[in-house]
């Protein structure tokens, strides 16, 4: 998802919200979701919610998946 981009569901105080992740998003990037955070005291408005990207690497790769990652590594080193 972080490489190609896509949409993820982010839990908020008001329910789930769709967040579009742009292609080539780096691990640790934060997205500000305006008005989706904690409510302000004595006010009906809400603060912002920060959604932080956490890239999880795959484990237990099949042989075919390993070969694909090796091929990607070769392509990256040739460019």
C-alpha positions in Angstrom: 0.0 0.0 0.0 2.7 2.5 0.9 4.5 1.9 -2.4 1.5 2.1 -4.8 -0.9 4.1 -2.7 -4.4 3.3 -1.8 -7.1 3.9 0.7 -7.2 2.7 4.3 -9.9 3.0 7.0 -8.8 5.1 10.0 -10.7 4.7 13.3 -11.8 8.1 14.8 -14.0 9.2 17.6 -16.8 9.6 15.1 -16.3 6.2 13.4 -14.1 5.0 10.6 -12.8 7.5 8.0 -11.3 6.7 4.6 -7.8 8.1 4.2 -6.1 8.1 0.8 -2.4 7.2 1.0 -0.4 8.6 -1.9 2.1 6.4 -3.8 5.6 6.2 -2.3 4.5 7.2 1.2 7.4 6.8 3.7 7.2 5.0 7.0 6.4 7.4 9.8 4.6 10.0 7.7 1.8 11.6 9.6 -1.5 12.8 8.1 -3.6 15.5 9.8 -7.3 14.7 9.8 -8.9 18.1 10.6 -11.7 18.1 13.1 -11.4 14.4 13.8 -9.6 14.6 17.2 -10.5 15.2 20.8 -13.4 17.6 21.5 -12.5 21.0 22.8 -13.6 21.6 26.4 -16.8 23.7 26.6 -17.0 23.8 22.8 -18.6 21.7 20.1 -15.5 21.8 17.9 -12.9 19.1 17.7 -9.1 19.2 17.4 -7.2 17.4 14.7 -6.2 13.7 14.6 -2.8 12.7 13.4 -2.7 9.3 11.6 0.9 7.9 11.4 1.9 5.5 8.7 3.5 2.3 10.0 4.9 0.0 7.3 4.8 -3.6 8.2 7.1 -5.9 6.2 5.7 -9.2 5.1 6.9 -12.4 6.8 6.9 -16.0 5.7 7.4 -15.2 2.1 6.7 -17.9 -0.5 9.5 -18.8 -2.9 7.7 -16.9 -5.7 7.4 -13.8 -3.5 11.1 -14.0 -2.6 12.0 -14.1 -6.3 9.8 -11.1 -7.0 11.5 -9.1 -4.2 14.9 -10.2 -5.5 13.9 -9.0 -9.0 12.7 -5.7 -7.6 16.1 -5.3 -5.9 17.9 -5.9 -9.2 15.7 -3.4 -11.0 16.4 -0.8 -8.2 20.2 -1.3 -8.3 20.2 -0.9 -12.1 18.5 2.5 -12.1 
